[in-house]
Amino acid sequence: MPLTFVVPCLLGLEGLIAEELREMEAANVRAENGRVFFEGEFALLARANIRSRFAERVQIVIGQFGAKSFEELFQGTKALPWEDWIDARGAFPVKGYSLNSALFSVSDCQAIIKKAVVERLKQKYKLEWFEESGAVHQIQFSIMKDQVLLALDTSGAGLHKRGYRLQAGGAPLKETLAAALCRISRLRPWHTLYDPLCGSGTILIEGALMARNIAPGVNRNFSAERWAQIPREIWQAERALARGLASPAPEFHAFGSDLDAASLELARENARRAGVADCVEFRQADVKEFKHPTEHGTLVANPPYGERLGDVQQAEALIADMGRVFIPRRGWSYTVISPAEDFERLFNRKADARRKLYNGMMKCQAYMFFRQ
């Protein structure tokens, strides 16, 4: 019998995740706000963890039920087959959230769910105390409009953590969002990608990984690899399959520039760690100096946008500068993500298409310009 999975994601990426899951042969894919459900076997669980560019995590759904009281939450949780997944030594921390529900205290919900799982496992294993020294089975709960969803996280560290990025200053773009910007920009293996505000290089690196079809999670580990229920051979087979799908994309090149020399050094090292340094180049330059060095280009940028007045004024001036140099040109497209509500006025051009995305909790728009 297939398992049901849920993928939490950044708001706005649900459609992209649903599309890539279908490409992975997932069944019954269904997108909701901030999450996508699908069905499959253990191989698909491993495949989604290893290959997904846009998902934050892959979780196994253990159960869903309605609850408006702590007693209903306790009994609904206790009724689920936790022993099918958690052995007598397994660790099972609990975390989650509640929205628009009678049970609004997250800490109380955590305690009730933990207690209910303990009581269930006590009955099954005939134990009074659990040392929780074994593999981690992170219990995730969400309560929305009094509907409880309980799941086990299989990923461990968030899937945006590919393993190549060194510590960056400021608030760098998440790898999952950078990959999404490349996808909605219709980046192809024969394109030339530009980011003239590249910072630590995330957009360019994710674009290179996408162009070469390198699975973003192929070189990292996942918490479910330590679970006894999933044969090690499944993970090995899915990694081998993912590596076999990679292609060299000799026509792809990426160029990044930034004013900050330290960020550029970090970007070069990140590209090296990601295995794409041979096709990504960096140089120190001001975006105001941006030229169009190739006949065709796909430009994707995440300009800084401050919260303090002075920073905001600088950010708005930067948008105006971009509008002056990102000119309509045959064979070129521009995608810029920004929270600025008056971006088009500052840029001095209406976008040919827009897409609402969230950078963390910040509502943004991806403004796309591709017409001459």
Contacts in CASP RR format, 6 or more apart in sequence:
PFRMAT RR
TARGET T0000
AUTHOR 0000-0000-0000
METHOD contacts of the structure
MODEL  1
MPLTFVVPCLLGLEGLIAEELREMEAANVRAENGRVFFEGEFALLARANI
RSRFAERVQIVIGQFGAKSFEELFQGTKALPWEDWIDARGAFPVKGYSLN
SALFSVSDCQAIIKKAVVERLKQKYKLEWFEESGAVHQIQFSIMKDQVLL
ALDTSGAGLHKRGYRLQAGGAPLKETLAAALCRISRLRPWHTLYDPLCGS
GTILIEGALMARNIAPGVNRNFSAERWAQIPREIWQAERALARGLASPAP
EFHAFGSDLDAASLELARENARRAGVADCVEFRQADVKEFKHPTEHGTLV
ANPPYGERLGDVQQAEALIADMGRVFIPRRGWSYTVISPAEDFERLFNRK
ADARRKLYNGMMKCQAYMFFRQ
2 27 0 8 1.000
2 39 0 8 1.000
2 40 0 8 1.000
2 41 0 8 1.000
3 39 0 8 1.000
3 40 0 8 1.000
3 41 0 8 1.000
3 42 0 8 1.000
3 45 0 8 1.000
3 60 0 8 1.000
3 61 0 8 1.000
4 37 0 8 1.000
4 38 0 8 1.000
4 39 0 8 1.000
4 60 0 8 1.000
4 61 0 8 1.000
5 37 0 8 1.000
5 38 0 8 1.000
5 39 0 8 1.000
5 40 0 8 1.000
5 44 0 8 1.000
5 45 0 8 1.000
5 48 0 8 1.000
5 58 0 8 1.000
5 59 0 8 1.000
5 60 0 8 1.000
5 61 0 8 1.000
6 35 0 8 1.000
6 36 0 8 1.000
6 37 0 8 1.000
6 59 0 8 1.000
6 61 0 8 1.000
6 149 0 8 1.000
6 151 0 8 1.000
7 17 0 8 1.000
7 21 0 8 1.000
7 35 0 8 1.000
7 36 0 8 1.000
7 37 0 8 1.000
7 38 0 8 1.000
7 48 0 8 1.000
7 52 0 8 1.000
7 55 0 8 1.000
7 56 0 8 1.000
7 57 0 8 1.000
7 58 0 8 1.000
7 59 0 8 1.000
8 34 0 8 1.000
8 35 0 8 1.000
8 55 0 8 1.000
8 56 0 8 1.000
8 57 0 8 1.000
8 59 0 8 1.000
8 140 0 8 1.000
9 17 0 8 1.000
9 34 0 8 1.000
9 35 0 8 1.000
9 36 0 8 1.000
9 54 0 8 1.000
9 55 0 8 1.000
9 56 0 8 1.000
9 176 0 8 1.000
10 34 0 8 1.000
10 54 0 8 1.000
10 56 0 8 1.000
10 174 0 8 1.000
10 176 0 8 1.000
10 177 0 8 1.000
10 180 0 8 1.000
10 357 0 8 1.000
10 358 0 8 1.000
10 359 0 8 1.000
10 360 0 8 1.000
11 33 0 8 1.000
11 34 0 8 1.000
11 356 0 8 1.000
11 357 0 8 1.000
11 358 0 8 1.000
12 34 0 8 1.000
12 355 0 8 1.000
12 356 0 8 1.000
12 357 0 8 1.000
12 358 0 8 1.000
13 34 0 8 1.000
13 54 0 8 1.000
13 176 0 8 1.000
13 177 0 8 1.000
13 180 0 8 1.000
13 357 0 8 1.000
14 31 0 8 1.000
14 32 0 8 1.000
14 33 0 8 1.000
14 34 0 8 1.000
14 35 0 8 1.000
14 36 0 8 1.000
15 31 0 8 1.000
15 36 0 8 1.000
16 54 0 8 1.000
16 180 0 8 1.000
16 183 0 8 1.000
16 184 0 8 1.000
17 31 0 8 1.000
17 36 0 8 1.000
17 52 0 8 1.000
17 54 0 8 1.000
17 55 0 8 1.000
18 29 0 8 1.000
18 30 0 8 1.000
18 31 0 8 1.000
18 36 0 8 1.000
20 51 0 8 1.000
20 52 0 8 1.000
20 53 0 8 1.000
20 54 0 8 1.000
21 29 0 8 1.000
21 36 0 8 1.000
21 38 0 8 1.000
21 48 0 8 1.000
21 52 0 8 1.000
22 29 0 8 1.000
24 44 0 8 1.000
24 47 0 8 1.000
24 48 0 8 1.000
24 51 0 8 1.000
25 44 0 8 1.000
26 38 0 8 1.000
26 39 0 8 1.000
26 40 0 8 1.000
26 44 0 8 1.000
26 48 0 8 1.000
27 38 0 8 1.000
27 39 0 8 1.000
27 40 0 8 1.000
28 37 0 8 1.000
28 38 0 8 1.000
28 39 0 8 1.000
29 36 0 8 1.000
29 37 0 8 1.000
29 38 0 8 1.000
30 36 0 8 1.000
30 37 0 8 1.000
30 38 0 8 1.000
31 37 0 8 1.000
36 55 0 8 1.000
37 61 0 8 1.000
38 44 0 8 1.000
38 48 0 8 1.000
42 229 0 8 1.000
42 230 0 8 1.000
42 231 0 8 1.000
42 234 0 8 1.000
43 234 0 8 1.000
43 237 0 8 1.000
43 238 0 8 1.000
45 58 0 8 1.000
45 60 0 8 1.000
45 154 0 8 1.000
45 224 0 8 1.000
45 230 0 8 1.000
46 222 0 8 1.000
46 224 0 8 1.000
46 230 0 8 1.000
46 234 0 8 1.000
46 235 0 8 1.000
46 238 0 8 1.000
47 238 0 8 1.000
47 241 0 8 1.000
47 242 0 8 1.000
48 55 0 8 1.000
48 58 0 8 1.000
49 58 0 8 1.000
49 154 0 8 1.000
49 155 0 8 1.000
49 159 0 8 1.000
49 217 0 8 1.000
49 222 0 8 1.000
49 224 0 8 1.000
50 215 0 8 1.000
50 217 0 8 1.000
50 218 0 8 1.000
50 238 0 8 1.000
50 239 0 8 1.000
50 242 0 8 1.000
51 215 0 8 1.000
51 216 0 8 1.000
51 217 0 8 1.000
51 218 0 8 1.000
51 242 0 8 1.000
52 58 0 8 1.000
52 159 0 8 1.000
52 216 0 8 1.000
53 176 0 8 1.000
53 179 0 8 1.000
53 180 0 8 1.000
53 183 0 8 1.000
53 206 0 8 1.000
53 209 0 8 1.000
53 210 0 8 1.000
53 216 0 8 1.000
54 176 0 8 1.000
54 179 0 8 1.000
54 180 0 8 1.000
54 183 0 8 1.000
55 159 0 8 1.000
55 176 0 8 1.000
56 158 0 8 1.000
56 159 0 8 1.000
56 160 0 8 1.000
56 176 0 8 1.000
57 153 0 8 1.000
57 154 0 8 1.000
57 155 0 8 1.000
57 156 0 8 1.000
57 158 0 8 1.000
57 159 0 8 1.000
58 153 0 8 1.000
58 154 0 8 1.000
58 155 0 8 1.000
58 159 0 8 1.000
59 140 0 8 1.000
59 151 0 8 1.000
59 152 0 8 1.000
59 153 0 8 1.000
59 154 0 8 1.000
59 155 0 8 1.000
60 85 0 8 1.000
60 151 0 8 1.000
60 152 0 8 1.000
60 154 0 8 1.000
61 149 0 8 1.000
61 150 0 8 1.000
61 151 0 8 1.000
62 80 0 8 1.000
62 81 0 8 1.000
62 82 0 8 1.000
62 85 0 8 1.000
62 150 0 8 1.000
62 151 0 8 1.000
62 152 0 8 1.000
63 80 0 8 1.000
63 149 0 8 1.000
63 150 0 8 1.000
63 151 0 8 1.000
64 147 0 8 1.000
64 148 0 8 1.000
64 149 0 8 1.000
64 150 0 8 1.000
65 72 0 8 1.000
65 76 0 8 1.000
65 79 0 8 1.000
65 147 0 8 1.000
65 148 0 8 1.000
66 72 0 8 1.000
66 146 0 8 1.000
66 147 0 8 1.000
66 148 0 8 1.000
67 73 0 8 1.000
67 76 0 8 1.000
67 103 0 8 1.000
67 143 0 8 1.000
67 146 0 8 1.000
67 148 0 8 1.000
68 101 0 8 1.000
68 102 0 8 1.000
68 103 0 8 1.000
68 146 0 8 1.000
69 102 0 8 1.000
69 103 0 8 1.000
70 103 0 8 1.000
70 108 0 8 1.000
70 112 0 8 1.000
73 103 0 8 1.000
73 109 0 8 1.000
73 112 0 8 1.000
73 113 0 8 1.000
73 116 0 8 1.000
73 148 0 8 1.000
74 112 0 8 1.000
74 115 0 8 1.000
74 116 0 8 1.000
75 116 0 8 1.000
76 116 0 8 1.000
76 148 0 8 1.000
77 112 0 8 1.000
77 113 0 8 1.000
77 116 0 8 1.000
77 117 0 8 1.000
77 120 0 8 1.000
77 148 0 8 1.000
77 150 0 8 1.000
78 116 0 8 1.000
78 117 0 8 1.000
78 119 0 8 1.000
78 120 0 8 1.000
80 120 0 8 1.000
80 150 0 8 1.000
82 92 0 8 1.000
82 117 0 8 1.000
82 120 0 8 1.000
82 121 0 8 1.000
83 120 0 8 1.000
83 121 0 8 1.000
83 124 0 8 1.000
83 125 0 8 1.000
84 229 0 8 1.000
85 137 0 8 1.000
85 152 0 8 1.000
85 227 0 8 1.000
85 229 0 8 1.000
86 92 0 8 1.000
86 117 0 8 1.000
86 121 0 8 1.000
86 137 0 8 1.000
87 134 0 8 1.000
87 135 0 8 1.000
87 228 0 8 1.000
88 121 0 8 1.000
88 125 0 8 1.000
88 127 0 8 1.000
88 130 0 8 1.000
89 130 0 8 1.000
89 131 0 8 1.000
89 132 0 8 1.000
89 133 0 8 1.000
89 134 0 8 1.000
90 130 0 8 1.000
90 132 0 8 1.000
90 133 0 8 1.000
90 134 0 8 1.000
90 135 0 8 1.000
90 136 0 8 1.000
90 137 0 8 1.000
91 132 0 8 1.000
91 133 0 8 1.000
91 134 0 8 1.000
91 135 0 8 1.000
91 136 0 8 1.000
91 137 0 8 1.000
92 114 0 8 1.000
92 117 0 8 1.000
92 132 0 8 1.000
92 136 0 8 1.000
92 137 0 8 1.000
92 138 0 8 1.000
92 139 0 8 1.000
93 136 0 8 1.000
93 138 0 8 1.000
93 139 0 8 1.000
94 110 0 8 1.000
94 113 0 8 1.000
94 114 0 8 1.000
94 117 0 8 1.000
94 139 0 8 1.000
94 141 0 8 1.000
95 110 0 8 1.000
95 138 0 8 1.000
95 139 0 8 1.000
95 140 0 8 1.000
95 141 0 8 1.000
96 106 0 8 1.000
96 109 0 8 1.000
96 110 0 8 1.000
96 140 0 8 1.000
96 141 0 8 1.000
96 142 0 8 1.000
97 106 0 8 1.000
97 141 0 8 1.000
97 142 0 8 1.000
97 143 0 8 1.000
98 104 0 8 1.000
98 105 0 8 1.000
98 106 0 8 1.000
98 109 0 8 1.000
98 142 0 8 1.000
98 143 0 8 1.000
98 144 0 8 1.000
99 142 0 8 1.000
99 143 0 8 1.000
99 144 0 8 1.000
99 145 0 8 1.000
100 144 0 8 1.000
100 145 0 8 1.000
101 143 0 8 1.000
101 144 0 8 1.000
101 145 0 8 1.000
101 146 0 8 1.000
101 147 0 8 1.000
102 146 0 8 1.000
103 109 0 8 1.000
103 143 0 8 1.000
103 146 0 8 1.000
109 141 0 8 1.000
109 143 0 8 1.000
110 141 0 8 1.000
113 139 0 8 1.000
113 141 0 8 1.000
113 150 0 8 1.000
114 139 0 8 1.000
117 139 0 8 1.000
118 130 0 8 1.000
121 127 0 8 1.000
121 130 0 8 1.000
122 128 0 8 1.000
134 226 0 8 1.000
135 223 0 8 1.000
135 226 0 8 1.000
135 227 0 8 1.000
135 228 0 8 1.000
136 156 0 8 1.000
136 223 0 8 1.000
136 226 0 8 1.000
137 152 0 8 1.000
137 223 0 8 1.000
137 227 0 8 1.000
138 152 0 8 1.000
138 153 0 8 1.000
138 156 0 8 1.000
138 223 0 8 1.000
139 150 0 8 1.000
139 151 0 8 1.000
139 152 0 8 1.000
139 153 0 8 1.000
140 150 0 8 1.000
140 151 0 8 1.000
140 152 0 8 1.000
140 153 0 8 1.000
141 148 0 8 1.000
141 149 0 8 1.000
141 150 0 8 1.000
141 151 0 8 1.000
142 148 0 8 1.000
142 149 0 8 1.000
143 149 0 8 1.000
153 223 0 8 1.000
154 222 0 8 1.000
154 223 0 8 1.000
154 224 0 8 1.000
154 227 0 8 1.000
155 222 0 8 1.000
155 223 0 8 1.000
155 224 0 8 1.000
156 222 0 8 1.000
156 223 0 8 1.000
157 220 0 8 1.000
159 176 0 8 1.000
159 216 0 8 1.000
159 217 0 8 1.000
160 174 0 8 1.000
160 175 0 8 1.000
160 176 0 8 1.000
161 175 0 8 1.000
161 220 0 8 1.000
162 175 0 8 1.000
162 209 0 8 1.000
162 216 0 8 1.000
162 217 0 8 1.000
162 219 0 8 1.000
162 220 0 8 1.000
162 274 0 8 1.000
163 219 0 8 1.000
163 220 0 8 1.000
163 273 0 8 1.000
164 205 0 8 1.000
164 270 0 8 1.000
164 273 0 8 1.000
164 274 0 8 1.000
164 275 0 8 1.000
165 172 0 8 1.000
165 175 0 8 1.000
165 200 0 8 1.000
165 202 0 8 1.000
165 270 0 8 1.000
165 273 0 8 1.000
166 200 0 8 1.000
166 266 0 8 1.000
166 269 0 8 1.000
166 270 0 8 1.000
166 273 0 8 1.000
168 199 0 8 1.000
168 200 0 8 1.000
168 263 0 8 1.000
168 266 0 8 1.000
169 200 0 8 1.000
172 199 0 8 1.000
172 200 0 8 1.000
172 202 0 8 1.000
173 202 0 8 1.000
173 203 0 8 1.000
173 302 0 8 1.000
173 337 0 8 1.000
173 359 0 8 1.000
174 202 0 8 1.000
174 359 0 8 1.000
174 360 0 8 1.000
175 202 0 8 1.000
175 206 0 8 1.000
175 216 0 8 1.000
177 337 0 8 1.000
177 357 0 8 1.000
177 359 0 8 1.000
177 360 0 8 1.000
178 202 0 8 1.000
178 203 0 8 1.000
178 205 0 8 1.000
178 206 0 8 1.000
178 207 0 8 1.000
178 302 0 8 1.000
179 206 0 8 1.000
179 207 0 8 1.000
179 209 0 8 1.000
179 210 0 8 1.000
179 216 0 8 1.000
180 357 0 8 1.000
181 203 0 8 1.000
181 300 0 8 1.000
181 302 0 8 1.000
181 335 0 8 1.000
181 337 0 8 1.000
181 366 0 8 1.000
182 193 0 8 1.000
182 203 0 8 1.000
182 206 0 8 1.000
182 207 0 8 1.000
182 210 0 8 1.000
182 300 0 8 1.000
183 210 0 8 1.000
184 335 0 8 1.000
184 355 0 8 1.000
184 366 0 8 1.000
184 368 0 8 1.000
185 298 0 8 1.000
185 300 0 8 1.000
185 333 0 8 1.000
185 335 0 8 1.000
185 368 0 8 1.000
186 298 0 8 1.000
186 333 0 8 1.000
187 193 0 8 1.000
187 207 0 8 1.000
187 210 0 8 1.000
187 211 0 8 1.000
187 298 0 8 1.000
187 300 0 8 1.000
188 211 0 8 1.000
189 211 0 8 1.000
189 212 0 8 1.000
189 213 0 8 1.000
189 247 0 8 1.000
189 249 0 8 1.000
189 251 0 8 1.000
189 252 0 8 1.000
190 249 0 8 1.000
190 251 0 8 1.000
190 252 0 8 1.000
191 211 0 8 1.000
191 252 0 8 1.000
191 296 0 8 1.000
191 297 0 8 1.000
191 298 0 8 1.000
192 252 0 8 1.000
192 253 0 8 1.000
192 254 0 8 1.000
192 255 0 8 1.000
192 294 0 8 1.000
192 296 0 8 1.000
192 297 0 8 1.000
192 298 0 8 1.000
193 203 0 8 1.000
193 204 0 8 1.000
193 207 0 8 1.000
193 208 0 8 1.000
193 211 0 8 1.000
193 252 0 8 1.000
193 253 0 8 1.000
193 254 0 8 1.000
193 255 0 8 1.000
193 297 0 8 1.000
193 298 0 8 1.000
193 299 0 8 1.000
193 300 0 8 1.000
194 254 0 8 1.000
194 255 0 8 1.000
194 256 0 8 1.000
194 290 0 8 1.000
194 297 0 8 1.000
194 298 0 8 1.000
194 299 0 8 1.000
194 300 0 8 1.000
195 201 0 8 1.000
195 203 0 8 1.000
195 204 0 8 1.000
195 254 0 8 1.000
195 255 0 8 1.000
195 256 0 8 1.000
195 257 0 8 1.000
195 299 0 8 1.000
195 300 0 8 1.000
195 301 0 8 1.000
195 302 0 8 1.000
196 256 0 8 1.000
196 257 0 8 1.000
196 258 0 8 1.000
196 285 0 8 1.000
196 287 0 8 1.000
196 290 0 8 1.000
196 299 0 8 1.000
196 301 0 8 1.000
197 257 0 8 1.000
197 258 0 8 1.000
197 287 0 8 1.000
197 301 0 8 1.000
197 302 0 8 1.000
197 303 0 8 1.000
197 304 0 8 1.000
198 204 0 8 1.000
198 256 0 8 1.000
198 257 0 8 1.000
198 258 0 8 1.000
198 263 0 8 1.000
198 264 0 8 1.000
198 267 0 8 1.000
198 282 0 8 1.000
199 258 0 8 1.000
199 260 0 8 1.000
199 263 0 8 1.000
199 264 0 8 1.000
199 266 0 8 1.000
199 267 0 8 1.000
200 263 0 8 1.000
200 266 0 8 1.000
200 267 0 8 1.000
200 270 0 8 1.000
201 256 0 8 1.000
201 263 0 8 1.000
201 266 0 8 1.000
201 267 0 8 1.000
201 270 0 8 1.000
201 271 0 8 1.000
201 280 0 8 1.000
201 282 0 8 1.000
202 270 0 8 1.000
203 300 0 8 1.000
203 301 0 8 1.000
203 302 0 8 1.000
204 254 0 8 1.000
204 255 0 8 1.000
204 256 0 8 1.000
204 267 0 8 1.000
204 271 0 8 1.000
204 280 0 8 1.000
205 267 0 8 1.000
205 270 0 8 1.000
205 271 0 8 1.000
205 274 0 8 1.000
205 276 0 8 1.000
205 280 0 8 1.000
206 216 0 8 1.000
207 254 0 8 1.000
208 214 0 8 1.000
208 252 0 8 1.000
208 254 0 8 1.000
208 271 0 8 1.000
208 274 0 8 1.000
208 276 0 8 1.000
208 279 0 8 1.000
208 280 0 8 1.000
209 216 0 8 1.000
209 274 0 8 1.000
209 276 0 8 1.000
211 249 0 8 1.000
211 252 0 8 1.000
212 246 0 8 1.000
212 247 0 8 1.000
212 248 0 8 1.000
212 249 0 8 1.000
212 252 0 8 1.000
212 276 0 8 1.000
212 279 0 8 1.000
213 245 0 8 1.000
213 246 0 8 1.000
213 247 0 8 1.000
213 249 0 8 1.000
214 246 0 8 1.000
214 275 0 8 1.000
214 276 0 8 1.000
215 242 0 8 1.000
215 243 0 8 1.000
215 245 0 8 1.000
215 246 0 8 1.000
217 242 0 8 1.000
218 239 0 8 1.000
218 242 0 8 1.000
218 243 0 8 1.000
222 235 0 8 1.000
224 230 0 8 1.000
225 232 0 8 1.000
225 235 0 8 1.000
249 279 0 8 1.000
252 279 0 8 1.000
253 279 0 8 1.000
253 280 0 8 1.000
253 281 0 8 1.000
254 276 0 8 1.000
254 279 0 8 1.000
254 280 0 8 1.000
254 281 0 8 1.000
255 280 0 8 1.000
255 281 0 8 1.000
255 282 0 8 1.000
255 283 0 8 1.000
255 293 0 8 1.000
256 267 0 8 1.000
256 280 0 8 1.000
256 281 0 8 1.000
256 282 0 8 1.000
256 283 0 8 1.000
257 282 0 8 1.000
257 283 0 8 1.000
257 284 0 8 1.000
257 285 0 8 1.000
257 287 0 8 1.000
257 290 0 8 1.000
258 264 0 8 1.000
258 267 0 8 1.000
258 282 0 8 1.000
258 284 0 8 1.000
258 285 0 8 1.000
259 284 0 8 1.000
259 285 0 8 1.000
259 286 0 8 1.000
261 284 0 8 1.000
264 282 0 8 1.000
264 283 0 8 1.000
264 284 0 8 1.000
267 282 0 8 1.000
268 277 0 8 1.000
268 282 0 8 1.000
271 277 0 8 1.000
271 280 0 8 1.000
271 282 0 8 1.000
287 303 0 8 1.000
287 318 0 8 1.000
287 321 0 8 1.000
287 322 0 8 1.000
287 325 0 8 1.000
288 321 0 8 1.000
288 324 0 8 1.000
288 325 0 8 1.000
289 325 0 8 1.000
290 325 0 8 1.000
290 326 0 8 1.000
292 329 0 8 1.000
292 332 0 8 1.000
295 331 0 8 1.000
296 331 0 8 1.000
296 332 0 8 1.000
297 331 0 8 1.000
297 332 0 8 1.000
297 333 0 8 1.000
298 332 0 8 1.000
298 333 0 8 1.000
298 335 0 8 1.000
299 326 0 8 1.000
299 332 0 8 1.000
299 333 0 8 1.000
299 334 0 8 1.000
299 335 0 8 1.000
300 334 0 8 1.000
300 335 0 8 1.000
300 336 0 8 1.000
301 322 0 8 1.000
301 334 0 8 1.000
301 335 0 8 1.000
301 336 0 8 1.000
301 337 0 8 1.000
302 336 0 8 1.000
302 337 0 8 1.000
302 359 0 8 1.000
303 315 0 8 1.000
303 318 0 8 1.000
303 319 0 8 1.000
303 322 0 8 1.000
303 336 0 8 1.000
303 338 0 8 1.000
304 311 0 8 1.000
304 315 0 8 1.000
304 318 0 8 1.000
305 311 0 8 1.000
305 312 0 8 1.000
305 315 0 8 1.000
305 338 0 8 1.000
305 339 0 8 1.000
305 340 0 8 1.000
306 312 0 8 1.000
306 314 0 8 1.000
306 315 0 8 1.000
315 340 0 8 1.000
316 340 0 8 1.000
316 346 0 8 1.000
319 338 0 8 1.000
319 340 0 8 1.000
319 343 0 8 1.000
319 346 0 8 1.000
319 347 0 8 1.000
320 346 0 8 1.000
320 347 0 8 1.000
320 348 0 8 1.000
322 336 0 8 1.000
322 347 0 8 1.000
323 347 0 8 1.000
323 348 0 8 1.000
323 349 0 8 1.000
324 348 0 8 1.000
326 334 0 8 1.000
326 336 0 8 1.000
326 347 0 8 1.000
326 369 0 8 1.000
328 349 0 8 1.000
328 369 0 8 1.000
328 371 0 8 1.000
328 372 0 8 1.000
329 372 0 8 1.000
330 372 0 8 1.000
332 370 0 8 1.000
333 368 0 8 1.000
333 369 0 8 1.000
333 370 0 8 1.000
334 368 0 8 1.000
334 369 0 8 1.000
334 370 0 8 1.000
335 366 0 8 1.000
335 367 0 8 1.000
335 368 0 8 1.000
335 369 0 8 1.000
336 343 0 8 1.000
336 347 0 8 1.000
336 366 0 8 1.000
336 367 0 8 1.000
337 357 0 8 1.000
337 359 0 8 1.000
337 364 0 8 1.000
337 365 0 8 1.000
337 366 0 8 1.000
337 367 0 8 1.000
338 364 0 8 1.000
338 365 0 8 1.000
338 367 0 8 1.000
339 359 0 8 1.000
339 362 0 8 1.000
339 363 0 8 1.000
339 364 0 8 1.000
339 365 0 8 1.000
340 346 0 8 1.000
343 365 0 8 1.000
343 367 0 8 1.000
344 350 0 8 1.000
344 351 0 8 1.000
344 367 0 8 1.000
347 367 0 8 1.000
349 369 0 8 1.000
351 365 0 8 1.000
351 367 0 8 1.000
351 368 0 8 1.000
351 369 0 8 1.000
352 368 0 8 1.000
352 369 0 8 1.000
352 370 0 8 1.000
352 371 0 8 1.000
353 368 0 8 1.000
353 370 0 8 1.000
354 365 0 8 1.000
354 366 0 8 1.000
354 367 0 8 1.000
354 368 0 8 1.000
355 365 0 8 1.000
355 366 0 8 1.000
355 368 0 8 1.000
356 363 0 8 1.000
356 364 0 8 1.000
356 365 0 8 1.000
356 366 0 8 1.000
357 364 0 8 1.000
357 365 0 8 1.000
357 366 0 8 1.000
358 364 0 8 1.000
END
